[in-house]
Amino acid sequence: MSSSERLLGIVKDVVLPVDVRTRYDVYFTDKRVAIVCLGRADRFESETLQPLSVMPSVFGVPPPMSSSVEKTQNLESIDEKIKDWSLDDILKLSKKSCFYTHDEIGEVKLICGHSPKFIILSKECESKFSPDEEQFKQLIEILTTVEPLTNKLWIAGKWNMLFDMGFMKPFCKFYEKGATK
C-alpha cells in the first residue's frame, strides 16, 4: 500500500467458483479492492493427509503425501512474512493477482443463497467468488463501510435468510424494533 492508502479490511481464503483449490485474499483499501492469489486453499485438506490427486499415479508411483499441519504452518509463515509488505508488493506474488480502483468498479454484488456469491463488475472485467457464510458476513461489514463502494453495492438473495442471520441490520431501520419478518 502506498503511504496515502489505508487498509479497511481483508477477507481471507475466498475461492473462485471455477478454481476452488486456490486461495485468494481480498484486500479493501480506501482507494481500491485488491485480489491476491496466495496459492492452494488449505480448507480442502484433511486433518492428516494431503487431498487425493485428480491425476492417477504415474508408473505406479503414488503422489507424495504430507500432513495438513505442515501445510497450515507454511500458510501461517507466509502470512507472517507478508504482513508488513506493501499491497503493491503482495500483488506481485502471483500473475493471478489483480486490483480494481474504486472508480473502475461499476457494481459490487453480494448474493445470499445456497451457495453465496461475491461479484465485482467493471467495464472490462468481472471477478466472481464463492464465499462461505463467515466470509459473507465479513464482506457485508466491510462493503457497507467503504464509502466509495456503498452506492455501488447490490445485495440480493433469500431475504428471510439475510434477516435471520442479521445481515440486513445496517439496511433496515425497523430491524432494531423486531420488524424483520
C-alpha positions as CSV (number, residue, x, y, z in Angstrom):
1,M,0.0,0.0,0.0
2,S,1.2,3.5,-0.7
3,S,1.6,5.7,2.3
4,S,-1.6,7.5,1.4
5,E,-3.6,4.3,1.1
6,R,-5.4,3.0,4.2
7,L,-6.4,-0.7,4.7
8,L,-10.0,-1.1,5.6
9,G,-10.3,-4.9,5.7
10,I,-9.2,-8.2,4.4
11,V,-11.3,-11.3,3.6
12,K,-9.0,-14.4,3.6
13,D,-9.2,-17.6,1.7
14,V,-12.1,-16.8,-0.7
15,V,-12.3,-19.1,-3.7
16,L,-13.4,-18.6,-7.3
17,P,-16.3,-20.9,-8.4
18,V,-14.1,-22.2,-11.3
19,D,-10.9,-22.6,-9.1
20,V,-11.9,-23.9,-5.7
21,R,-8.5,-25.2,-4.9
22,T,-6.7,-21.8,-4.9
23,R,-6.6,-19.4,-2.0
24,Y,-7.5,-15.7,-2.7
25,D,-7.3,-12.9,-0.2
26,V,-9.4,-9.8,-0.9
27,Y,-8.0,-6.5,0.4
28,F,-10.2,-3.5,0.7
29,T,-8.5,-0.1,0.9
30,D,-9.8,3.5,0.7
31,K,-8.6,3.5,-3.0
32,R,-9.0,0.0,-4.4
33,V,-10.1,-3.6,-4.0
34,A,-7.1,-6.0,-4.5
35,I,-7.5,-9.7,-5.2
36,V,-4.3,-11.6,-4.2
37,C,-3.7,-15.2,-5.2
38,L,-1.7,-16.9,-2.4
39,G,-1.7,-20.5,-3.7
40,R,-3.6,-23.6,-2.8
41,A,-6.5,-23.4,-0.4
42,D,-5.9,-25.0,3.0
43,R,-9.5,-25.7,4.0
44,F,-10.0,-28.5,1.5
45,E,-7.3,-30.7,3.0
46,S,-7.9,-33.4,5.5
47,E,-6.6,-33.3,9.0
48,T,-3.8,-35.8,8.3
49,L,-3.1,-36.2,4.7
50,Q,-2.9,-34.0,1.5
51,P,-6.1,-34.4,-0.7
52,L,-6.0,-37.1,-3.3
53,S,-4.7,-36.1,-6.7
54,V,-7.1,-36.0,-9.6
55,M,-4.3,-37.4,-11.7
56,P,-3.6,-41.1,-11.2
57,S,-0.2,-42.3,-10.1
58,V,2.4,-42.2,-12.8
59,F,4.1,-45.5,-13.4
60,G,2.6,-47.0,-10.2
61,V,4.4,-44.4,-8.0
62,P,1.9,-42.7,-5.7
63,P,2.0,-38.9,-5.2
64,P,3.9,-37.7,-2.1
65,M,1.7,-37.3,1.0
66,S,2.2,-34.6,3.5
67,S,0.4,-33.5,6.7
68,S,-2.0,-30.6,6.7
69,V,-0.4,-29.4,10.0
70,E,2.8,-28.8,7.9
71,K,0.8,-27.0,5.2
72,T,-1.1,-24.9,7.8
73,Q,2.2,-23.9,9.4
74,N,3.6,-22.9,5.9
75,L,0.5,-20.7,5.3
76,E,0.9,-19.1,8.7
77,S,4.5,-18.4,8.0
78,I,3.6,-16.9,4.6
79,D,1.0,-14.7,6.2
80,E,3.6,-13.7,8.9
81,K,6.2,-12.8,6.2
82,I,3.9,-10.6,4.1
83,K,2.0,-8.8,6.9
84,D,4.4,-5.8,6.8
85,W,4.7,-5.7,2.9
86,S,3.1,-3.1,0.9
87,L,-0.1,-4.1,-1.1
88,D,1.8,-3.5,-4.3
89,D,4.5,-6.0,-3.3
90,I,1.8,-8.5,-2.2
91,L,0.1,-8.2,-5.6
92,K,3.4,-9.1,-7.3
93,L,3.4,-12.6,-5.7
94,S,1.3,-14.1,-8.4
95,K,0.2,-13.3,-12.0
96,K,-3.3,-14.3,-10.9
97,S,-3.5,-11.3,-8.6
98,C,-5.2,-8.0,-9.7
99,F,-6.9,-4.9,-8.3
100,Y,-9.8,-2.6,-9.2
101,T,-9.7,1.1,-8.3
102,H,-13.0,2.3,-6.8
103,D,-13.6,4.4,-9.9
104,E,-13.2,1.3,-12.2
105,I,-15.8,-0.7,-10.2
106,G,-19.3,-0.4,-11.7
107,E,-21.1,-2.7,-9.3
108,V,-20.4,-4.9,-6.4
109,K,-22.9,-7.8,-5.9
110,L,-23.5,-9.9,-2.8
111,I,-25.9,-12.8,-3.4
112,C,-27.1,-14.8,-0.5
113,G,-28.4,-18.3,-1.2
114,H,-27.5,-22.0,-1.1
115,S,-24.1,-21.0,-2.5
116,P,-23.3,-17.3,-1.7
117,K,-21.7,-15.2,-4.4
118,F,-19.5,-12.1,-4.3
119,I,-19.1,-10.4,-7.7
120,I,-17.1,-7.3,-8.7
121,L,-18.0,-5.8,-12.1
122,S,-16.1,-3.2,-14.1
123,K,-16.4,-2.2,-17.7
124,E,-13.5,-4.5,-18.7
125,C,-13.6,-7.3,-16.2
126,E,-15.7,-9.4,-13.8
127,S,-14.5,-11.3,-10.7
128,K,-16.7,-13.9,-9.2
129,F,-16.1,-15.5,-5.8
130,S,-17.9,-18.2,-3.7
131,P,-17.5,-17.0,0.0
132,D,-18.6,-19.2,2.9
133,E,-21.0,-17.8,5.5
134,E,-18.3,-16.2,7.7
135,Q,-16.7,-14.5,4.7
136,F,-20.1,-13.3,3.5
137,K,-20.6,-11.6,6.9
138,Q,-17.2,-10.0,6.6
139,L,-18.0,-8.8,3.1
140,I,-21.3,-7.2,4.3
141,E,-19.5,-5.5,7.2
142,I,-16.6,-4.2,5.0
143,L,-18.6,-3.2,2.0
144,T,-21.1,-1.2,4.0
145,T,-18.3,0.9,5.4
146,V,-16.2,1.6,2.3
147,E,-17.8,4.9,1.3
148,P,-17.0,4.9,-2.5
149,L,-18.5,1.4,-2.8
150,T,-21.7,1.7,-0.8
151,N,-23.6,3.3,-3.7
152,K,-22.3,0.5,-6.0
153,L,-23.4,-2.3,-3.6
154,W,-26.2,-4.6,-4.7
155,I,-27.4,-7.2,-2.3
156,A,-29.8,-10.0,-3.3
157,G,-30.9,-13.4,-2.3
158,K,-33.1,-15.1,0.2
159,W,-34.2,-12.2,2.3
160,N,-35.5,-14.3,5.2
161,M,-32.1,-15.9,5.4
162,L,-30.4,-12.5,5.3
163,F,-32.7,-11.2,8.1
164,D,-32.3,-14.3,10.3
165,M,-28.5,-14.1,10.0
166,G,-28.6,-10.4,10.9
167,F,-27.1,-9.3,7.6
168,M,-29.8,-6.7,7.0
169,K,-29.3,-4.8,10.2
170,P,-27.3,-2.0,8.6
171,F,-30.0,-1.5,5.9
172,C,-33.3,-1.9,7.8
173,K,-34.3,0.9,10.2
174,F,-37.0,-1.3,11.7
175,Y,-34.6,-4.2,12.5
176,E,-34.0,-3.0,16.0
177,K,-37.7,-2.9,16.7
178,G,-38.2,-6.5,15.8
179,A,-40.0,-5.9,12.5
180,T,-37.8,-8.3,10.5
181,K,-40.5,-10.5,9.2
